[in-house]
Amino acid sequence: MCLICPSWPGSAYRVREQRRAIPMAIYHLTAKWHTRSKNKKLRALRAYAYRAGARVIDPLNSRVYNSTNKKEVVFCETLLPPGAPEWMRDPIELWGRAVEGGERRSDSVLFAEWVGALPNELDIEACKAIASAFVNDLVVEGMVISWALHDKPGNRHFHAMATTRHIKGEQFGVKNHRWRQLALLYKTRERFAQHINEALEKAGFPQRVTHKSYADLGIDREPTKHVGPEYSGKQDTPYQAKREDRMRHNRRVKTVYQQRSKRRRAEARPSLVAGVQAGKLMTALRDQLDDSREASAAPLTPSMSADAVAAHEYMHTEEPGADEIFLAMGRVRAGLGRQWNWPTLAAQYKRLDKKSGGDVLDTLLVKDLIWVASRSPEQISEFGKLVPRSRMANIATAARAWAHSSQPEVLHLIDSMVAGAAAASPNDSDKQAMPASGASPEPDFLSYADAFTPLAYLITDMAALVGTCQQVARSIEKKISPDILAKRINRLLAGDTWPANQAQLLDALITGEIVFAAKRRQHKLADALNAVPPDHRSHFEHVVASVLGACVVDAGHAVASRALPAQAQMEVQAECNVRMALSDWQLADYPIRCIAMKAMGKEYLWSEFQRDIQRHAQHHSGWQTAWWQEKQVTLQGRELAAFRKHLPAWFGLPRPQQYSLAAHDPNPSMSMTRDLRGPKAATPEPSQSEAVGCIYPAHLTTEHQPDPWHVHPAARDNGAAPGATA
């Protein structure tokens, strides 16, 4: 049994309320073969009377089977395949004489039965149509079927009793064993699901069912087992034991997947929050392509309300370091699952005592610690992990003073938090061993020797190498040890290219730290760049610029970009603007341009790419084609030859205009210049399919191939990037 839930709109609370109010379609279809070997008292006519809710007299033993008290039976009929005699339409003759009297063996299979659940969302007529269509599928196979529709509250279903023998003339013939094969079972299950889905779609319901198992659907989940009624005429101990075993199994499966669901929701929450924020940022930055915005201006949170914008402006007016405070507090709040935005920061900032002159971030962290200790003490250890260790002493001192005067019972929680943070930080002896000037402690080079053994031939100054790695790691509050360096070296050795000297080895070892700071510790990025050697700083500034250019712009983006020079900040801003506005296949033109310009010994920057897009936005052939054409007109000699070697595949040179013999040339000087600049051999004009073959499949006709570089006026009016297609 498998269930596919509909996509309910609205919040989680509304979803739960709607699911309680509207029953959901559940697929259930069971095929049974009733045999005397399992039930010595089995009578086909009595089974028919029970399912049809009728009163009949058995012609073989004159017994009366009365099931008229079953009020849920709303419809009953017997269907015959083509060519069957009419006497089989009489249930007494069919099940009482032909089936019951014709089966002589003590282990005979008297009849087959199909039991299927019907959707409670539909009315009784629609359910009757579903059951009738399914029964007709079985009749086509050659079965004689008596079926009944039961309308129990919350359990609408049908029973279909089917014969097991071929029809030969006016009587039944041999057994049809094909009807018991799995192929027919799979076919009927699929047809039943199709009938239900067609009825749900016709009635306008979004629910759908499927006959496939979890394994067929690729779902890693263990199915539950059908328990059955508590009392069904079977008082024997084996039936009750089997039922209890299935109930235990279902309880275990339910508990396991409830725990898994809670764990997955907890793990997915940070990613979901980040994804929502990233989506909002993308929406807010799509039409911000112009480079007039100052690189140092902190970007606003996307989709801001009027209150949020006012709070953002107020904080940047009152507090110069508002971005750093917002990021640090946001990290703590997000880790605790609490809401954080600019209005919340502004409200807390207004309630602070400005006359005391204390650090604003420390004061806000103390207020959060007091809230956690008094209202959510189980999160106190997590709070200690999220707070910067450099601020832990001041925060703990202020929190202890509050606890002494207000809630002494939470003192042990604050002490345990400080102890946990101290256990994760360097011990006091290490701190005392550090020189007073703030320099790093002397590393134990013997402990690092084993880590560098595979690449020891590259190292000329072990002290400088290890010291730089420790300084960079300490600047972003990360641990560094011989084991960590050994893992990094093993990853280097597993790659295709190895470092050739100590400088390249140092770059490879600390690149990950710089990238981590650019993405996760933006307020520490300037310290990390200051920790690298001066001759390596320009290299890592380029690394940071490439990372920030591809990252989602948020409040930390501006903080991180301030660690770069002004020109690098402009490049980061230009790359962000272009990436937000262009599609992937439009961005693919940038690396091709870089290669073509590099072949001439020139560099092509993101800011130039942005300016060229704006400059050629109104060109009739599109901004990409216009740039390649312009370069071929302005370049000459060797530069033109080198440039033409890297033309994109979609770009085709136009064929020069030809004049017939003795025809008048209206501009001979331009024709001569064009011939001198043109190639020696005539360049064949590529077909339209070749010009855009990298975008559109070759099997499409020219009527279905739009111009990929055309700027649609509607797209430009809606704020799309220059060159974006409609």
GUROMAR-867958 format. One record per residue (C-alpha): residue number from 0; residue in one letter; x, y, z. Coordinates in steps of 0.02 Angstrom, whole numbers, plus 50000, padded with zeros to 5 digits. Each point is the difference from the previous one (the first is absolute). Layout:
BEGIN
- num	residuo	xx	yy	zz
- NUM	a	X	Y	Z;
...
This chain:
BEGIN
- num	residuo	xx	yy	zz
- 0	m	50000	50000	50000;
- 1	c	50067	50169	49955;
- 2	l	49935	50178	50018;
- 3	i	50047	50157	49908;
- 4	c	49945	50153	50097;
- 5	p	49942	50156	49908;
- 6	s	50094	50164	50005;
- 7	w	49899	50099	50123;
- 8	p	50021	50190	49994;
- 9	g	50033	50106	50152;
- 10	s	50091	49980	50164;
- 11	a	50034	49839	50092;
- 12	y	49861	50036	50124;
- 13	r	49876	50026	49859;
- 14	v	50060	49840	49917;
- 15	r	49966	49900	50157;
- 16	e	49828	50078	50019;
- 17	q	49954	49963	49819;
- 18	r	50061	49821	50015;
- 19	r	49889	49975	50150;
- 20	a	49850	50077	49913;
- 21	i	50015	49912	49830;
- 22	p	50028	49812	49991;
- 23	m	50140	49944	49887;
- 24	a	49991	49868	49862;
- 25	i	50089	49840	50051;
- 26	y	50036	49857	49881;
- 27	h	49951	49826	50060;
- 28	l	49963	49847	49893;
- 29	t	50009	49820	50062;
- 30	a	49981	49840	49899;
- 31	k	49950	49842	50096;
- 32	w	49970	49819	49950;
- 33	h	49878	49915	50118;
- 34	t	50035	49814	50021;
- 35	r	49927	49861	50107;
- 36	s	50173	49950	50059;
- 37	k	50008	50156	50108;
- 38	n	49816	50009	50048;
- 39	k	49908	49834	50014;
- 40	k	49834	50091	50025;
- 41	l	50018	50106	49843;
- 42	r	49839	50016	49898;
- 43	a	49998	50105	49840;
- 44	l	49816	50045	50015;
- 45	r	50017	50055	50182;
- 46	a	50148	50109	49949;
- 47	y	49894	50079	49864;
- 48	a	49856	50033	50122;
- 49	y	50119	50085	50123;
- 50	r	50077	50114	49867;
- 51	a	49835	50040	49914;
- 52	g	49902	50025	50162;
- 53	a	49867	49879	49939;
- 54	r	49895	49856	50065;
- 55	v	50019	49839	49901;
- 56	i	49960	49815	50021;
- 57	d	50135	49875	49959;
- 58	p	49929	49875	49873;
- 59	l	50122	49864	50054;
- 60	n	49961	49994	50188;
- 61	s	49846	50115	50015;
- 62	r	50089	50116	50123;
- 63	v	49950	50183	50009;
- 64	y	50138	50130	49990;
- 65	n	49932	50167	50057;
- 66	s	50113	50156	49995;
- 67	t	49867	50131	49975;
- 68	n	50060	50088	50158;
- 69	k	50150	50068	49901;
- 70	k	49930	50172	49962;
- 71	e	50161	50062	49917;
- 72	v	49967	49901	49839;
- 73	v	49937	50128	49873;
- 74	f	50019	49906	49835;
- 75	c	50021	49821	49939;
- 76	e	50000	49916	49829;
- 77	t	50070	49851	49903;
- 78	l	50091	50026	49834;
- 79	l	50031	49869	49864;
- 80	p	50134	49993	49866;
- 81	p	49946	49992	49817;
- 82	g	49928	49830	49954;
- 83	a	49957	49947	50178;
- 84	p	49829	49918	50030;
- 85	e	49866	50106	50083;
- 86	w	49970	49878	50144;
- 87	m	50167	50057	50074;
- 88	r	49924	50170	50036;
- 89	d	49899	49917	50141;
- 90	p	50113	50003	50156;
- 91	i	49916	49846	50076;
- 92	e	50026	49895	49844;
- 93	l	50175	50070	49975;
- 94	w	50074	49988	50175;
- 95	g	49881	49872	50079;
- 96	r	49993	49866	49866;
- 97	a	50134	50027	49867;
- 98	v	50146	50057	50112;
- 99	e	49962	49915	50166;
- 100	g	49932	49841	49920;
- 101	g	50130	49992	49862;
- 102	e	50154	50005	50114;
- 103	r	50021	49826	50074;
- 104	r	50174	50004	50075;
- 105	s	50028	50041	50182;
- 106	d	50134	50129	49954;
- 107	s	49909	50080	49854;
- 108	v	50012	50187	49966;
- 109	l	49817	50051	49994;
- 110	f	50017	50180	49945;
- 111	a	50118	50149	49987;
- 112	e	49963	50166	50083;
- 113	w	50059	50178	49968;
- 114	v	49979	50130	50137;
- 115	g	50039	50181	49959;
- 116	a	49989	50165	50096;
- 117	l	49910	50145	49917;
- 118	p	50037	50187	50027;
- 119	n	49895	50082	50135;
- 120	e	50019	50167	49908;
- 121	l	49882	49943	49860;
- 122	d	49813	49974	50008;
- 123	i	49921	49827	49996;
- 124	e	49962	50007	49813;
- 125	a	50182	50037	49956;
- 126	c	50059	49858	50112;
- 127	k	49874	49884	49918;
- 128	a	50070	50048	49829;
- 129	i	50178	49961	50058;
- 130	a	49953	49828	50067;
- 131	s	49895	49960	49846;
- 132	a	50142	50046	49882;
- 133	f	50121	49891	50098;
- 134	v	49880	49851	50004;
- 135	n	49973	50015	49813;
- 136	d	50189	49983	49976;
- 137	l	49990	49832	50089;
- 138	v	49846	49945	49903;
- 139	v	50094	50029	49837;
- 140	e	50125	49869	50060;
- 141	g	49857	49872	50001;
- 142	m	49947	50000	50183;
- 143	v	49821	49998	50065;
- 144	i	49994	50130	50139;
- 145	s	49876	50046	50135;
- 146	w	50049	50163	50082;
- 147	a	49928	50112	50136;
- 148	l	50035	50178	50055;
- 149	h	50012	50034	50188;
- 150	d	49982	50177	50066;
- 151	k	50068	49997	50178;
- 152	p	50039	50168	50082;
- 153	g	50181	50036	49957;
- 154	n	50024	49829	49920;
- 155	r	49917	49995	49830;
- 156	h	50051	49843	49904;
- 157	f	49939	49861	49886;
- 158	h	50006	49809	49995;
- 159	a	50011	49904	49836;
- 160	m	49977	49809	50002;
- 161	a	50069	49917	49842;
- 162	t	49990	49824	49932;
- 163	t	50159	49900	49970;
- 164	r	49954	49891	49849;
- 165	h	49981	50023	49813;
- 166	i	49824	50002	49927;
- 167	k	49975	49854	49882;
- 168	g	49833	50002	49915;
- 169	e	49862	50010	50131;
- 170	q	50110	49942	50145;
- 171	f	50168	50036	50081;
- 172	g	50155	49914	49932;
- 173	v	50178	49982	50066;
- 174	k	50088	50117	50122;
- 175	n	50081	50156	49929;
- 176	h	50168	50010	50088;
- 177	r	50052	50156	49904;
- 178	w	49882	50103	50108;
- 179	r	50108	49959	50152;
- 180	q	50164	50058	49920;
- 181	l	50087	50158	50056;
- 182	a	49991	50078	49827;
- 183	l	49810	50017	50011;
- 184	l	50015	50063	50179;
- 185	y	50120	50140	49949;
- 186	k	49890	50045	49852;
- 187	t	49841	50013	50105;
- 188	r	50086	50101	50136;
- 189	e	50060	50125	49871;
- 190	r	49829	50012	49917;
- 191	f	49914	50029	50168;
- 192	a	50119	50146	50038;
- 193	q	49964	50074	49828;
- 194	h	49812	49992	50028;
- 195	i	50016	50088	50169;
- 196	n	50115	50137	49933;
- 197	e	49887	50032	49851;
- 198	a	49851	50021	50116;
- 199	l	50096	50116	50118;
- 200	e	50060	50106	49854;
- 201	k	49825	50009	49927;
- 202	a	49931	50058	50168;
- 203	g	50136	50134	50016;
- 204	f	50096	49926	50148;
- 205	p	50191	50018	50006;
- 206	q	50026	49833	50087;
- 207	r	50073	49853	49904;
- 208	v	50035	49819	50046;
- 209	t	50125	49874	49934;
- 210	h	50009	49811	49999;
- 211	k	50190	50001	50013;
- 212	s	50096	49953	50156;
- 213	y	50125	50111	50091;
- 214	a	50141	49901	49919;
- 215	d	49931	50030	49824;
- 216	l	49983	50186	50039;
- 217	g	50178	50010	50068;
- 218	i	49942	50047	50175;
- 219	d	50109	49937	50143;
- 220	r	49860	49951	50116;
- 221	e	49934	49840	50075;
- 222	p	49813	49971	49965;
- 223	t	49873	49960	50135;
- 224	k	49896	49842	50001;
- 225	h	49812	49982	49991;
- 226	v	49936	49955	50173;
- 227	g	49821	49948	49964;
- 228	p	49849	50006	50115;
- 229	e	50014	49959	50184;
- 230	y	49862	49869	49983;
- 231	s	49956	49919	49834;
- 232	g	49925	49836	50056;
- 233	k	50171	49930	50044;
- 234	q	50030	49974	50185;
- 235	d	50150	49886	49975;
- 236	t	50163	50047	50082;
- 237	p	50108	50000	49840;
- 238	y	49894	50136	49921;
- 239	q	50011	50112	50154;
- 240	a	50188	49969	50015;
- 241	k	50026	50047	49817;
- 242	r	49895	50156	50023;
- 243	e	50098	50054	50154;
- 244	d	50164	49970	49909;
- 245	r	49945	50112	49856;
- 246	m	49944	50135	50121;
- 247	r	50171	49997	50085;
- 248	h	50084	50013	49831;
- 249	n	49894	50150	49951;
- 250	r	50035	50088	50166;
- 251	r	50186	49974	49976;
- 252	v	49996	50067	49822;
- 253	k	49900	50151	50055;
- 254	t	50121	50041	50141;
- 255	v	50153	49979	49889;
- 256	y	49936	50116	49865;
- 257	q	49935	50129	50122;
- 258	q	50175	50012	50074;
- 259	r	50078	50005	49826;
- 260	s	49880	50137	49947;
- 261	k	50042	50106	50153;
- 262	r	50186	49976	49971;
- 263	r	49988	50044	49816;
- 264	r	49897	50155	50036;
- 265	a	50129	50057	50127;
- 266	e	50143	49969	49878;
- 267	a	49912	50081	49854;
- 268	r	49946	50157	50093;
- 269	p	50163	50099	49976;
- 270	s	50006	49956	49815;
- 271	l	49817	50044	49975;
- 272	v	50022	50167	50088;
- 273	a	50154	50036	49895;
- 274	g	49909	49948	49842;
- 275	v	49853	50114	50036;
- 276	q	50115	50146	50035;
- 277	a	50101	49964	49844;
- 278	g	49841	49995	49895;
- 279	k	49944	50166	50070;
- 280	l	50171	50075	49966;
- 281	m	49997	49938	49821;
- 282	t	49830	50081	49973;
- 283	a	50059	50165	50074;
- 284	l	50162	50008	49898;
- 285	r	49942	49946	49827;
- 286	d	49980	50174	49931;
- 287	q	50147	50082	50091;
- 288	l	50122	49991	49855;
- 289	d	50069	50178	49998;
- 290	d	50164	50027	50090;
- 291	s	49954	50168	50076;
- 292	r	49973	49922	50172;
- 293	e	50147	50026	50117;
- 294	a	50098	49842	50035;
- 295	s	50010	50037	50185;
- 296	a	49812	50022	50023;
- 297	a	49923	49858	50099;
- 298	p	49865	49915	49896;
- 299	l	49824	50001	50068;
- 300	t	49911	49840	50044;
- 301	p	49891	49954	49849;
- 302	s	49811	50018	50004;
- 303	m	50012	50125	50144;
- 304	s	49845	50080	50069;
- 305	a	49992	50184	50039;
- 306	d	50040	49964	50184;
- 307	a	50151	49895	49952;
- 308	v	50070	50135	49886;
- 309	a	49975	50131	50135;
- 310	a	50086	49889	50129;
- 311	h	50145	49966	49880;
- 312	e	50028	50187	49970;
- 313	y	49984	50040	50185;
- 314	m	50131	49870	50052;
- 315	h	50126	50058	49869;
- 316	t	49974	50179	50056;
- 317	e	50021	49965	50186;
- 318	e	50130	49860	49996;
- 319	p	50142	49995	49871;
- 320	g	50029	49814	50029;
- 321	a	49818	49950	49978;
- 322	d	50041	49867	49870;
- 323	e	50124	49910	50114;
- 324	i	49875	50004	50144;
- 325	f	49860	49935	49887;
- 326	l	50108	49856	49937;
- 327	a	50066	49947	50171;
- 328	m	49829	50004	50081;
- 329	g	49921	49917	49849;
- 330	r	50121	49854	50016;
- 331	v	49949	49973	50182;
- 332	r	49814	50022	49968;
- 333	a	50001	49883	49849;
- 334	g	50092	49867	50099;
- 335	l	49867	50009	50135;
- 336	g	49856	49999	49874;
- 337	r	49943	50176	50045;
- 338	q	49944	50138	49882;
- 339	w	50120	50141	49958;
- 340	n	49975	50152	49889;
- 341	w	50038	50186	49994;
- 342	p	49844	50057	50094;
- 343	t	50043	49881	50143;
- 344	l	50178	50068	50007;
- 345	a	49937	50180	49999;
- 346	a	49875	49965	50139;
- 347	q	50132	49921	50111;
- 348	y	50124	50138	49962;
- 349	k	49876	50135	50054;
- 350	r	49975	49914	50168;
- 351	l	50187	49999	50039;
- 352	d	50079	50118	50125;
- 353	k	50110	50108	49888;
- 354	k	50072	50098	50146;
- 355	s	50096	49852	50069;
- 356	g	50110	50000	49846;
- 357	g	50018	49811	49993;
- 358	d	50022	49895	49844;
- 359	v	49834	49984	49908;
- 360	l	50029	49822	49939;
- 361	d	50050	49940	50175;
- 362	t	49844	50080	50074;
- 363	l	49887	49918	49872;
- 364	l	50082	49830	50027;
- 365	v	49976	50018	50189;
- 366	k	49814	50033	49974;
- 367	d	49986	49846	49891;
- 368	l	50094	49894	50128;
- 369	i	49881	50058	50136;
- 370	w	49852	49953	49891;
- 371	v	50070	49827	49964;
- 372	a	50044	49966	50182;
- 373	s	49829	50051	50064;
- 374	r	49886	49935	49861;
- 375	s	50093	49867	49902;
- 376	p	50136	49926	50112;
- 377	e	50022	49845	49890;
- 378	q	50081	50113	49868;
- 379	i	50131	50074	50115;
- 380	s	50139	49885	49937;
- 381	e	49958	50040	49819;
- 382	f	50006	50186	50043;
- 383	g	50177	49977	50067;
- 384	k	50055	49922	49835;
- 385	l	49929	50143	49896;
- 386	v	50071	50146	50100;
- 387	p	50176	50058	49950;
- 388	r	50124	49940	50132;
- 389	s	50081	50172	50009;
- 390	r	49837	50069	50072;
- 391	m	49957	49854	50113;
- 392	a	50082	50070	50158;
- 393	n	49911	50169	49994;
- 394	i	49833	49920	49959;
- 395	a	50013	49870	50139;
- 396	t	50049	50132	50130;
- 397	a	49850	50109	49959;
- 398	a	49883	49849	49997;
- 399	r	50063	49940	50171;
- 400	a	49966	50172	50075;
- 401	w	49821	49991	49937;
- 402	a	49978	49822	50063;
- 403	h	50063	50043	50175;
- 404	s	49870	50136	50017;
- 405	s	49852	49925	49906;
- 406	q	50010	49810	49973;
- 407	p	50138	49913	50100;
- 408	e	49935	49830	49942;
- 409	v	50071	50028	49824;
- 410	l	50178	50036	50059;
- 411	h	50052	49820	49972;
- 412	l	49938	50010	49819;
- 413	i	50110	50150	49963;
- 414	d	50149	49916	50084;
- 415	s	49974	49842	49899;
- 416	m	49992	50102	49839;
- 417	v	50165	50087	50042;
- 418	a	50080	49833	50044;
- 419	g	49945	49924	49836;
- 420	a	50068	50148	49902;
- 421	a	50165	49993	50096;
- 422	a	50017	49815	49961;
- 423	a	49988	50036	49814;
- 424	s	50124	50146	50008;
- 425	p	50188	49999	50033;
- 426	n	50045	49972	50184;
- 427	d	50066	50133	50115;
- 428	s	50177	49937	49994;
- 429	d	50004	50025	49812;
- 430	k	49931	50176	50021;
- 431	q	50131	50042	50130;
- 432	a	50136	49931	49889;
- 433	m	49956	50123	49864;
- 434	p	50111	50153	49992;
- 435	a	49930	50164	50063;
- 436	s	50016	50078	49828;
- 437	g	49858	49889	49938;
- 438	a	50111	49891	49890;
- 439	s	49954	49819	49971;
- 440	p	50074	49867	50115;
- 441	e	50145	49902	49934;
- 442	p	49929	49845	49913;
- 443	d	50063	49826	50038;
- 444	f	50083	49962	49833;
- 445	l	50036	49819	50046;
- 446	s	49813	49963	50011;
- 447	y	49976	50076	49826;
- 448	a	50145	49906	49920;
- 449	d	49899	49841	49971;
- 450	a	49859	50098	49918;
- 451	f	50119	50078	49872;
- 452	t	50099	49840	49966;
- 453	p	49927	49967	49824;
- 454	l	50048	50177	49944;
- 455	a	50151	50030	50111;
- 456	y	50112	50025	49848;
- 457	l	49907	50163	49962;
- 458	i	50020	50079	50172;
- 459	t	50144	50121	50024;
- 460	d	49936	50091	50155;
- 461	m	49890	49893	50115;
- 462	a	49978	50141	50127;
- 463	a	49930	50123	49872;
- 464	l	49884	49869	49923;
- 465	v	49925	49937	50162;
- 466	g	49995	50173	50078;
- 467	t	49902	50073	49853;
- 468	c	49874	49856	50004;
- 469	q	49973	50027	50186;
- 470	q	49981	50189	49984;
- 471	v	49871	49985	49861;
- 472	a	49901	49868	50096;
- 473	r	50006	50100	50161;
- 474	s	49942	50159	49911;
- 475	i	49834	49917	49954;
- 476	e	49983	49905	50166;
- 477	k	50030	49827	49927;
- 478	k	50103	49857	50068;
- 479	i	50163	49945	49921;
- 480	s	50096	49842	50043;
- 481	p	50118	49875	49918;
- 482	d	49855	49884	49963;
- 483	i	49904	50139	49909;
- 484	l	50153	50044	49895;
- 485	a	50029	49816	49963;
- 486	k	49824	49984	49930;
- 487	r	50025	50153	49890;
- 488	i	50163	49931	49932;
- 489	n	49917	49833	49963;
- 490	r	49867	50092	49900;
- 491	l	50137	50090	49904;
- 492	l	50086	49835	49959;
- 493	a	49835	49927	49941;
- 494	g	49982	50140	49871;
- 495	d	50070	50009	49825;
- 496	t	50124	50143	50030;
- 497	w	50124	50011	50144;
- 498	p	50086	50157	50065;
- 499	a	50173	50032	49929;
- 500	n	50074	50103	50143;
- 501	q	49965	50061	50176;
- 502	a	49907	50155	49939;
- 503	q	49875	49895	49902;
- 504	l	49984	49879	50147;
- 505	l	49958	50145	50117;
- 506	d	49869	50066	49878;
- 507	a	49919	49829	49988;
- 508	l	49996	49977	50190;
- 509	i	49920	50167	50046;
- 510	t	49887	50028	49849;
- 511	g	49861	49903	50086;
- 512	e	50012	50112	50154;
- 513	i	49988	50159	49895;
- 514	v	49851	49933	49903;
- 515	f	49915	49949	50164;
- 516	a	50026	50175	50069;
- 517	a	49928	50080	49843;
- 518	k	49843	49891	50010;
- 519	r	49971	49972	50187;
- 520	r	50109	50120	50103;
- 521	q	49988	50161	49901;
- 522	h	50040	50108	50151;
- 523	k	50165	49904	50018;
- 524	l	50052	50008	49817;
- 525	a	50108	50156	50021;
- 526	d	50096	49915	50143;
- 527	a	50024	49845	49893;
- 528	l	50072	50101	49855;
- 529	n	50115	50093	50119;
- 530	a	50064	49833	50064;
- 531	v	50062	49939	49830;
- 532	p	50174	50052	49940;
- 533	p	50002	50168	49908;
- 534	d	50064	49923	49838;
- 535	h	49849	49879	50000;
- 536	r	49867	50129	50041;
- 537	s	49960	50049	49820;
- 538	h	49971	49818	49955;
- 539	f	49878	49974	50142;
- 540	e	49912	50165	49963;
- 541	h	49961	49929	49827;
- 542	v	49938	49840	50083;
- 543	v	49887	50098	50116;
- 544	a	49936	50107	49856;
- 545	s	49952	49845	49900;
- 546	v	49914	49922	50152;
- 547	l	49902	50157	50043;
- 548	g	49951	50026	49819;
- 549	a	49916	49830	49994;
- 550	c	49921	50012	50173;
- 551	v	49826	50062	50043;
- 552	v	50007	50183	50053;
- 553	d	49948	50027	50181;
- 554	a	50047	50109	50147;
- 555	g	50166	49907	50019;
- 556	h	50046	50029	49819;
- 557	a	50039	50183	50028;
- 558	v	50097	49962	50159;
- 559	a	50108	49873	49908;
- 560	s	50028	50111	49848;
- 561	r	50071	50140	50108;
- 562	a	50153	49891	50028;
- 563	l	50043	50018	49815;
- 564	p	50073	50148	49906;
- 565	a	49882	50122	49914;
- 566	q	50029	49926	49826;
- 567	a	49968	49824	50065;
- 568	q	49840	50060	50082;
- 569	m	49942	50070	49834;
- 570	e	50037	49834	49915;
- 571	v	49903	49904	50132;
- 572	q	49851	50116	49982;
- 573	a	50005	49987	49810;
- 574	e	50008	49809	50004;
- 575	c	49854	49992	50122;
- 576	n	49895	50115	49892;
- 577	v	50035	49903	49841;
- 578	r	49971	49829	50079;
- 579	m	49834	50056	50074;
- 580	a	49937	50067	49835;
- 581	l	50059	49877	49867;
- 582	s	49955	49819	49968;
- 583	d	50129	49860	50001;
- 584	w	50018	49991	49811;
- 585	q	50021	50188	49990;
- 586	l	50135	49995	50135;
- 587	a	50091	49868	49897;
- 588	d	50056	50141	49883;
- 589	y	50112	50077	50134;
- 590	p	50132	49861	50011;
- 591	i	50008	49993	49809;
- 592	r	50035	50187	49997;
- 593	c	50134	49979	50134;
- 594	i	50088	49867	49898;
- 595	a	49992	50104	49842;
- 596	m	50069	50155	50089;
- 597	k	50134	49898	50088;
- 598	a	50061	49938	49830;
- 599	m	50041	50183	49961;
- 600	g	50086	50023	50169;
- 601	k	49858	50100	50077;
- 602	e	49889	49974	50152;
- 603	y	49811	50008	49991;
- 604	l	49918	50048	50166;
- 605	w	49821	49983	50062;
- 606	s	49981	50189	50003;
- 607	e	50046	50008	49816;
- 608	f	49876	49861	49964;
- 609	q	49864	50100	50088;
- 610	r	50042	50160	49907;
- 611	d	50002	49910	49833;
- 612	i	49828	49927	50035;
- 613	q	49930	50172	50039;
- 614	r	50086	50076	49848;
- 615	h	49933	49871	49876;
- 616	a	49829	49976	50080;
- 617	q	49907	50090	49861;
- 618	h	50094	49920	49855;
- 619	h	49886	49921	49870;
- 620	s	50097	49836	49998;
- 621	g	50012	49978	50189;
- 622	w	50134	50050	50125;
- 623	q	50103	49841	49980;
- 624	t	50011	50001	49811;
- 625	a	50034	50188	50000;
- 626	w	50154	49981	50112;
- 627	w	50080	49864	49892;
- 628	q	49965	50101	49842;
- 629	e	50072	50157	50077;
- 630	k	50162	49914	50049;
- 631	q	50026	49933	49825;
- 632	v	49978	50175	49928;
- 633	t	50117	50087	50124;
- 634	l	50140	49870	50009;
- 635	q	50135	49980	49868;
- 636	g	50149	49891	49958;
- 637	r	50057	49868	50121;
- 638	e	49874	50049	50132;
- 639	l	49857	49972	49877;
- 640	a	50072	49831	49948;
- 641	a	50019	49944	50181;
- 642	f	49826	50064	50043;
- 643	r	49918	49907	49856;
- 644	k	50068	49833	50062;
- 645	h	49884	50011	50151;
- 646	l	49835	50052	49921;
- 647	p	49851	49912	50081;
- 648	a	49917	49857	49908;
- 649	w	49837	50094	49977;
- 650	f	50082	50150	49919;
- 651	g	50007	49997	49809;
- 652	l	50087	50131	49895;
- 653	p	49885	50079	49869;
- 654	r	50045	49966	49819;
- 655	p	50074	50156	49915;
- 656	q	49883	50083	49877;
- 657	q	50033	49936	49823;
- 658	y	49982	50098	49839;
- 659	s	49977	49922	49831;
- 660	l	50123	50029	49858;
- 661	a	50002	50184	49941;
- 662	a	49883	50049	50143;
- 663	h	50022	50170	50081;
- 664	d	50088	50003	50170;
- 665	p	49922	50146	50097;
- 666	n	50144	50012	50125;
- 667	p	50164	49927	49932;
- 668	s	50107	50062	50144;
- 669	m	49895	49907	50129;
- 670	s	49998	49845	49891;
- 671	m	50190	50002	49989;
- 672	t	50020	50023	50187;
- 673	r	49878	49858	50033;
- 674	d	50092	49885	49881;
- 675	l	50168	50040	50082;
- 676	r	49932	49968	50174;
- 677	g	49905	49843	49947;
- 678	p	50076	49827	49999;
- 679	k	50096	49934	49850;
- 680	a	49875	49862	49966;
- 681	a	49816	50032	49989;
- 682	t	49916	49955	50163;
- 683	p	49843	49899	49968;
- 684	e	49843	50071	50078;
- 685	p	49941	49884	50140;
- 686	s	49822	49942	49999;
- 687	q	49877	50061	50129;
- 688	s	50002	49832	50088;
- 689	e	50192	50013	50014;
- 690	a	49990	50178	50065;
- 691	v	49893	49952	50148;
- 692	g	50040	49815	50010;
- 693	c	50064	50015	50178;
- 694	i	49829	50059	50058;
- 695	y	49867	49921	49889;
- 696	p	49995	49818	49945;
- 697	a	50042	49967	49818;
- 698	h	49835	49911	49967;
- 699	l	49902	50162	50023;
- 700	t	49953	50091	49840;
- 701	t	50048	50181	49968;
- 702	e	49821	50053	50032;
- 703	h	50017	49941	50180;
- 704	q	50171	50079	50034;
- 705	p	49983	50175	50074;
- 706	d	50142	50125	50000;
- 707	p	50094	49959	50162;
- 708	w	50082	50171	50016;
- 709	h	49849	50110	49963;
- 710	v	49951	50121	50138;
- 711	h	49812	49998	50018;
- 712	p	49928	50173	50043;
- 713	a	49883	49926	50130;
- 714	a	50143	49912	50088;
- 715	r	50100	50163	50005;
- 716	d	49852	50097	50067;
- 717	n	49977	49871	50139;
- 718	g	50175	50031	50064;
- 719	a	50088	49852	49919;
- 720	a	50183	50011	49958;
- 721	p	50054	50074	49834;
- 722	g	50009	49856	49880;
- 723	a	49878	49890	50094;
- 724	t	49876	49911	49889;
- 725	a	49813	50007	50023;
